[in-house]
Amino acid sequence: MSMPRSLAAEGIGSLLLSATVIGSGIMGERLAAGNLAVALLANTAATVAVLAVLIALFGPVSGAHLNPAISLVQALRRKMTWGAFLSYGIVQIVGCCAGAVLAHAMFGRALLESSLHARTGVSQWLAEAVATCGLLLVVMGHRRAEDAPWMVAGWIGAAYWFTASTAFANPAITLARSLSDSFAGIRPQDVPGFIVAQLIGALVGLAVSRQLFPSAPAQATPRRAPHECASDREPGTALQGCVRQRRP
């Protein structure tokens, strides 16, 4: 898979994910008439749906990381180069921030805002670490590529409700949400604490997954036919990207 195509998929996917998270937050807040539970339910449903679609759509092209924390862990696992990680991270951040602008444009708001939504404190940071750790366990532990969309979406949907932070679990989305003074927003001064917690959670998830889902020794890995995908045989590879070759 060519890097330009992979980066295009990551950029478009990140933009659509961010636009969905922020746009559904704006729509939910407008329609809920002050009922925050209804607004959160709308926000959750839209996010779960778009995650499942984007991972299924872009997974074969770029791996559908859409998240610098996932890309970082894959680089640490030597599943992608550090140069590719840097490129992915930049595109993911730019895409998510562009998604915030797009959401604001669709709802007639100022294109760039500074959020006033306070999200800070030990409980919030712990929640972000737990949400990100769980996300990494799902990414690296699922066995079949076709399971990734519903498992990742399911985890995030659940974590929206059982974590105090509503499960950002993504540094790029966190930065983008600081640009929106809406239901989904976060104050810019609260962003560093969230990102640190997310990275800690990702590293804990990596350590735990290595114990729970050890990779098979290289010499024991069966030879694959040209059309087979690594994620069909090995856990934790479905979000790395795989191109299936058609049978002649």
C-alpha positions as CSV (number, residue, x, y, z in Angstrom):
1,M,0.0,0.0,0.0
2,S,1.4,3.4,-1.0
3,M,2.0,5.9,1.7
4,P,0.1,8.7,0.0
5,R,-3.0,6.6,-0.2
6,S,-2.6,5.5,3.4
7,L,-2.2,9.1,4.6
8,A,-5.2,10.3,2.5
9,A,-7.3,7.6,4.2
10,E,-6.1,8.6,7.6
11,G,-6.7,12.3,6.9
12,I,-10.2,11.8,5.5
13,G,-11.1,9.3,8.2
14,S,-9.9,11.6,11.0
15,L,-11.8,14.5,9.5
16,L,-15.0,12.6,9.3
17,L,-14.6,11.1,12.8
18,S,-14.0,14.5,14.3
19,A,-16.8,16.2,12.4
20,T,-19.2,13.4,13.7
21,V,-18.1,13.7,17.3
22,I,-18.4,17.5,17.4
23,G,-21.3,17.8,15.0
24,S,-23.4,15.2,16.8
25,G,-22.6,17.0,20.1
26,I,-23.8,20.3,18.7
27,M,-27.0,18.7,17.3
28,G,-27.7,16.7,20.4
29,E,-27.3,19.7,22.6
30,R,-29.6,21.8,20.4
31,L,-32.4,19.1,20.4
32,A,-32.1,17.9,24.0
33,A,-33.5,21.1,25.5
34,G,-31.0,21.0,28.4
35,N,-31.2,17.2,29.0
36,L,-27.6,16.3,29.0
37,A,-28.3,12.5,29.1
38,V,-30.1,12.8,25.8
39,A,-27.4,14.9,24.3
40,L,-24.8,12.3,25.4
41,L,-26.9,9.5,24.0
42,A,-27.0,11.2,20.6
43,N,-23.3,11.9,20.7
44,T,-22.6,8.3,21.6
45,A,-24.8,6.8,18.9
46,A,-23.3,8.9,16.2
47,T,-19.7,8.2,17.3
48,V,-20.3,4.4,17.5
49,A,-21.8,4.3,14.1
50,V,-19.2,6.3,12.3
51,L,-16.3,4.5,14.0
52,A,-17.6,1.1,12.8
53,V,-18.1,2.5,9.2
54,L,-14.7,4.2,9.0
55,I,-12.7,1.3,10.4
56,A,-14.4,-1.1,7.9
57,L,-14.0,1.4,5.1
58,F,-10.4,2.5,5.6
59,G,-9.0,-0.5,7.5
60,P,-7.8,-2.2,4.3
61,V,-6.2,1.1,3.0
62,S,-4.4,2.6,6.0
63,G,-5.2,0.4,9.0
64,A,-7.8,3.0,10.1
65,H,-5.8,4.1,13.1
66,L,-7.4,7.6,13.2
67,N,-5.6,8.0,16.5
68,P,-1.9,8.9,17.3
69,A,-2.0,6.7,20.4
70,I,-2.7,3.6,18.2
71,S,0.0,4.6,15.7
72,L,2.5,5.2,18.5
73,V,1.9,1.7,19.9
74,Q,2.2,0.2,16.4
75,A,5.6,2.0,16.0
76,L,6.7,0.7,19.4
77,R,5.7,-2.8,18.2
78,R,7.8,-2.3,15.0
79,K,4.7,-2.8,12.9
80,M,5.3,0.6,11.3
81,T,8.4,2.8,11.0
82,W,8.9,5.9,13.1
83,G,8.7,8.0,9.9
84,A,5.3,6.5,9.1
85,F,4.2,7.2,12.7
86,L,5.2,10.8,12.4
87,S,3.4,11.2,9.1
88,Y,0.3,9.4,10.4
89,G,0.3,11.5,13.6
90,I,0.5,14.8,11.7
91,V,-2.3,13.8,9.3
92,Q,-4.5,12.6,12.1
93,I,-4.2,15.8,14.0
94,V,-4.7,18.0,10.9
95,G,-7.7,15.9,9.9
96,C,-9.3,16.0,13.3
97,C,-8.9,19.8,13.5
98,A,-10.3,20.2,10.0
99,G,-13.2,18.1,11.1
100,A,-14.0,20.6,13.9
101,V,-14.0,23.4,11.4
102,L,-16.3,21.4,9.1
103,A,-18.7,20.7,11.9
104,H,-18.9,24.4,12.9
105,A,-19.4,25.3,9.2
106,M,-22.3,22.9,8.9
107,F,-24.0,24.3,12.0
108,G,-23.4,28.0,11.2
109,R,-20.9,28.6,14.1
110,A,-17.6,30.4,14.1
111,L,-15.1,28.2,12.3
112,L,-12.7,28.2,15.2
113,E,-13.7,28.5,18.9
114,S,-12.0,28.2,22.2
115,S,-13.8,25.7,24.4
116,L,-14.9,26.7,27.9
117,H,-15.8,23.2,28.9
118,A,-13.7,22.3,32.0
119,R,-12.4,18.7,32.0
120,T,-9.6,18.3,34.5
121,G,-8.7,16.4,37.7
122,V,-7.5,13.0,38.8
123,S,-10.8,11.3,38.1
124,Q,-10.9,12.7,34.5
125,W,-7.2,11.6,33.8
126,L,-7.8,8.2,35.3
127,A,-10.9,7.8,33.1
128,E,-8.9,8.7,30.0
129,A,-6.1,6.3,30.9
130,V,-8.7,3.5,31.3
131,A,-10.5,4.3,28.1
132,T,-7.3,4.4,26.1
133,C,-5.9,1.2,27.7
134,G,-9.1,-0.7,26.9
135,L,-9.1,0.6,23.3
136,L,-5.5,-0.6,22.8
137,L,-6.4,-4.0,24.2
138,V,-9.3,-4.3,21.7
139,V,-7.0,-3.2,18.8
140,M,-4.3,-5.7,19.7
141,G,-6.4,-8.5,21.0
142,H,-9.1,-9.1,18.4
143,R,-8.5,-12.1,16.2
144,R,-10.3,-11.4,12.9
145,A,-10.0,-8.2,10.8
146,E,-13.8,-8.2,10.4
147,D,-14.2,-7.9,14.2
148,A,-12.3,-4.7,14.5
149,P,-15.1,-2.3,13.5
150,W,-17.7,-3.5,15.9
151,M,-15.3,-4.2,18.8
152,V,-13.6,-0.8,18.7
153,A,-17.0,1.0,18.2
154,G,-18.5,-1.1,21.0
155,W,-15.7,-0.3,23.4
156,I,-15.9,3.5,22.8
157,G,-19.7,3.5,23.0
158,A,-19.5,1.8,26.4
159,A,-16.7,4.0,27.6
160,Y,-18.7,7.1,26.7
161,W,-20.9,6.1,29.6
162,F,-18.8,4.4,32.2
163,T,-15.9,6.8,32.3
164,A,-16.0,10.3,33.9
165,S,-14.3,11.9,30.8
166,T,-16.7,10.4,28.2
167,A,-13.7,8.5,26.7
168,F,-11.9,10.8,24.3
169,A,-9.1,8.2,24.1
170,N,-7.4,10.0,21.2
171,P,-4.9,12.8,21.4
172,A,-5.9,14.2,17.9
173,I,-9.6,14.3,18.8
174,T,-8.7,15.9,22.1
175,L,-6.9,18.7,20.3
176,A,-9.8,19.1,17.9
177,R,-12.4,19.3,20.6
178,S,-10.5,22.1,22.3
179,L,-11.4,24.2,19.1
180,S,-15.2,23.8,19.8
181,D,-17.1,25.5,22.6
182,S,-19.8,23.0,22.4
183,F,-21.1,19.9,24.2
184,A,-18.1,17.9,23.0
185,G,-15.5,20.6,23.8
186,I,-12.6,20.7,26.3
187,R,-10.7,23.8,27.5
188,P,-7.3,24.2,25.8
189,Q,-5.6,24.3,29.2
190,D,-7.1,20.8,30.0
191,V,-5.7,19.2,26.9
192,P,-2.2,18.4,28.1
193,G,-3.5,16.4,31.1
194,F,-5.8,14.4,28.8
195,I,-3.1,13.6,26.3
196,V,-0.6,12.5,29.0
197,A,-3.3,10.2,30.5
198,Q,-4.1,8.8,27.1
199,L,-0.4,8.0,26.3
200,I,0.0,6.4,29.7
201,G,-3.1,4.3,29.1
202,A,-1.8,3.3,25.7
203,L,1.5,2.2,27.1
204,V,-0.2,0.2,29.8
205,G,-2.5,-1.3,27.2
206,L,0.6,-2.3,25.2
207,A,2.2,-4.0,28.2
208,V,-0.9,-5.8,29.2
209,S,-1.6,-7.0,25.7
210,R,1.9,-8.5,25.4
211,Q,1.0,-10.7,28.3
212,L,-2.5,-11.6,27.2
213,F,-2.0,-11.9,23.5
214,P,1.6,-13.0,22.8
215,S,2.5,-13.2,19.2
216,A,3.4,-16.6,17.8
217,P,7.1,-17.1,17.2
218,A,8.2,-16.1,13.7
219,Q,9.4,-19.6,12.8
220,A,6.0,-21.1,13.7
221,T,4.0,-18.7,11.6
222,P,2.5,-20.6,8.6
223,R,3.4,-19.4,5.1
224,R,0.6,-17.2,3.7
225,A,-0.8,-17.3,0.3
226,P,-0.4,-14.0,-1.7
227,H,-4.0,-13.1,-1.1
228,E,-4.1,-13.6,2.6
229,C,-4.0,-10.9,5.2
230,A,-1.8,-11.0,8.3
231,S,-4.8,-10.0,10.4
232,D,-6.6,-13.2,9.4
233,R,-4.0,-15.3,11.3
234,E,-2.4,-13.0,13.9
235,P,-4.1,-11.0,16.8
236,G,-3.7,-7.3,16.9
237,T,-2.9,-6.7,13.2
238,A,-6.3,-5.7,11.7
239,L,-5.8,-1.9,12.3
240,Q,-2.4,-1.9,10.6
241,G,-3.6,-2.0,7.0
242,C,-3.7,-4.8,4.6
243,V,-4.3,-5.1,0.9
244,R,-6.0,-8.2,-0.3
245,Q,-5.0,-9.3,-3.8
246,R,-7.7,-10.7,-6.0
247,R,-7.5,-14.2,-7.2
248,P,-6.9,-14.4,-10.9
